[in-house]
């Protein structure tokens, strides 16, 4: 029963926040984008942070979840469940679509991970990069997925509650995974894979499981993203640059730190919009000046990341978690008879 208390509190708080912000579309949109990025960052942290592998194709699994859930949702939209109210029916179909997207992304993660996770280092990165590009090529050449023009006409079921409840579940799962025997084996693989094998850990099996779990949550994030965008196209939203943005989140937050991934994803997602608002304010009514100043966002954004890597290469949190600092420190009492 104690494990259900956080869930009940999260449901109540998120329902209240959604009700209070229902009249602010811009805030809702930013909250949806930030929430999706947090899910992507925490899920990739399972592979790159906890297990110590290097995947740079996370946007590919997001694309699998986005397009498969969108197609499923469009197919289910033609059916009706008579005994359910329309709102409940839509959310029921929405959950099914997200589940389908997550499962298909996890299946792709298993197919890619099973042979490639026997590799190490740069070789794994090349495999995941290739997978992401293959997914984009398939989508561009599949008319049922919208082709190069993208897929439109999807029902937009994503809500602030749905996105941030998923964020809550992913963080809760990541925290409990890290403190479980399974999580300790993942950390052992990260610290020294040869030593872990010598102690009897089936390193390939554990890495594949981590890859599948991470891919599942990436697919769910893709489904959430697809259901609040008017159109999803095989472009920047699922490109290699998008995958590297997710990698930046977890590197800046600290590899292996769930709370660091969350903080970095929130901060780095909101930073460009905040910089745009400041630059446009200084540009005033001069549109050309505002546009020229706005173009400086990306160089300044990159410069901030470079400075951070030079001053704190381990990231904001390193391998620590925010909740570890809340625990009271145990006082070490000197033993009787010990020399002073």
Secondary structure, DSSP 8 states (H G I E B T S, - for coil): -HHHHHHHHHHHHHHHHHHHTTT-HHHHHHHHHHHHHHHHHHHHHIIIIIS------HHHHHHHHHHHHHHHHHHHTT---TTS-HHHHHHHHHHHHHHHHHHHHHHHHHHHHHHHTTS-THHHHHHHHHHHHHHHHHHHT-GGGTGGG-EE-------HHHHHHHHHHHHHHHHHHHTSHHHHHHHHHHH-HHHHHHTT--HHHHHHHHHHHHHHHHHHHHHHHHTTSSEE-SSGGGSHHHHHHHHHHHHHH-TT-HHHHHHHHHHHHHHHHHHHHHHHHHHTT-HHHHHHHHTHHHHHHHHHHHHHHHH-TT-SSTT--GGGGGS--------TT---
